[in-house]
Amino acid sequence: MPGLMDVLGPMLGGDVTRQLSDKIGADPEQTGNAIQAALPMLLSGLTNNASSTQGSEALLGALQRDHDGSVLDDLGGLFGGTAPGGNATDGAGILGHLFGDRREAAHEAVARTSGLNAAQAGQLLMLLAPMVMGALGRAQRTRGLDANGLQSMLHGERANAAQSQPDLMGLANQILDRNHDGSAVDDVVRGLGGMFGKR
């Protein structure tokens, strides 16, 4: 069964990369490089957030409530700011939940690896975040995953990405590891205990 990155990768090629480039005012090649760095960063943030029972249950609730994957069917609306959906298209809110006080560091890391400036990298991450959540929500529904299944899927996705993109996944983990103990999980659980808070 195709993984999350397998779904998003082809979707973010060609015309979509050009649209993103136009939106953030960047060169398409630099934008493509930034996407390659940004996706592991987002995946790592999601996996860390889902590494505890509380986190995986909160993420599942957010997917069921706000992220059914429909955002992927109207990328033009997402990029143009016209897509309906509330939290489903709230890239800034998603990044805040995923990265907490490491958000600016994530922007800088994507910028450094791609040639974008930090503001452009931040814009790109805000546009990609709803897409990643939409793809994850669609996968959750398709596979009928509960919180444990979602947690397992994300850990598997990160393991696969670590094999195929070890440098980028290593960078993502370094950025999210606040106390430099080699593990980002404890930092996320401590810092983002209210992630995707229930309403």
N, C-alpha and C positions, 0 to 999 in steps of 0.2 A: 504494500500500500504506500503511495507517495507520501513523503514526509512534508512537514511544514515548509522547509526551505526549498524542497523540490517544487512545491506549488508556487511559492513566491518568486523564485528565481526567474523562470520563464516569463512570468507576468510583468516583471520589472525590466524587461529588455526593450530595445528598439524605441517605439513610439512613446511608451510610458516614461522611459529615461529622458527623452527629449522634452516631454511635457514637464517633468520635474525640473529639468535644467532651466527651462523658460521661467518656471514659477520662482525659483530661487536665484535666478540671474547668474547662472554658472555655465561653464563649458560642459558639454555632454560627457566627455571622457572623464573629467574630474567627478562629475555626478555619478557616473557608473562606478568609479573607484570608491566613492563615498558610500554608495549603496552596499557594496561588498563588505565594507567595514561596519556599517550601521546595523545590518541584519544580525550578525553575531552579537552585537552589543544589546540589541533588543531581546534576542533569544536568551541571552545570559541573564538579563534582568528578570524576564518572565520565569525562567527556571529557578532562580534564586528565591523569588517571591513564592513559588509553589513548593518549596522544599520542606515546609512545615505543613502539618495537617490544617492548621488555621489558615495558612496562606493559600493552600490549594483549594480549600473550600470557599474562601473569599474570591479567588480568581474564577472558580466555576460559577459562582453566583453572578459575577460581573459579566461573564460570557453569556449566561442564560438570559440576563436582564437586558444587556445593551449590545451584544456583539454576535449577531446571527450570520454574519458573512455578507449581508446584502450590500455593504459598502464597497465590496469588490466588484459589484456589477455596475457601479457608477463612479469610476475613478475620475472622470472628467468633472463631475459634480464635487467630488472631494477636493480635487486640486483647485477648482474654481471657487470653493467656499459656498457652493449652493446646495450641496447634498444635505438632506434632512437627516436627523439621527441623534441629535443631542450628544450624549456621552460616547456614542459609537464613532463620532468624528472628532472628538475632543483630544487632539494629539497632545496638546500641552498638559492636560490633566493626566493622560496615560503616562507620559514621561515623568511627571511628578511622582506618580505612584511607583513607577519602576525604578527610578534612579534616586529619588529623594534629594539629598544635598550633594549628590555626585552628578547631578544633571549637567552642570557647566563643564565638569571634567569629561563627561561623555561627549559633549559637543567638541571640545578641544581635541580629543583623541580622534574622532572621525575627521576633523579638519586636518590634523597632522598627517594622517595616512592618505589623504586624497588631494590636497592642494586647495580645498575650499577654505574660506575663512570661518571662524567659529559661528558667526551669525547665520551663514548659509547652511552650515552643518546642522545647526539647531532647527532651522526651517525644515530641512530634509527629514530629520528625525520626527518632527511633528507630523509630517505628511505620511511617513512610513508607519508610524505607531498604530494608527487605526487600521491600516491594511494588515499588519501582523496580527492584531487582535481579531480582525474579521476572519482571517484565514484560520486562526486557532479556534475561534468559535464555530466555524463551519466544520472543522475536523472533529471537534468535540461532539457536535450533533450527528455527523455522519457515522462516527464510531460508537456513539452512545456511551461516552466516557463519564464515569463518576469522578469525584475529586482524586481518588487514588490513581485511576486510569490516566487522568490528565497529568498528574505528577510524573507518572512513569513515562508517558509519551514525551514530556518536555525533557526529562533527563536523558532519554534515548536520543532526542533531537540534538541536545547539546553534545553528547558523546560523539555522534556522527560528525557534527560540525567541528569538534576538536580534532578529529582525525583528518578531515579534509582541509580545514583552515586553522592549523594549530597556532599560528602567530596571532591571528585576529581574535581567536577565542581566548588566548592567553592575555592579550591586551584588555579584552572586555572584563575578564576576571580581576585583573590588576586594578582597573578603574573602579570596580564595584567593591573592592576590598578596602573598607575604610580604615581598619586598624592594622592593616599590613600583616595579618597573621596567616596569610595564605588561603583564607576561606572567606568568601563574600557572603556565605549563607547566614552566619550569625549576625553580621552587620545589617543585612536586609531585614531579618526577623526583628532585630532590636529597633531599627530605625523606621521601619515601615509597617509596624504592627497593625495599623488601621487601613492597610492597602485595600483599595476598591471597597471602601466601607459600605456596609449594608444601609439601605434606606427603607 
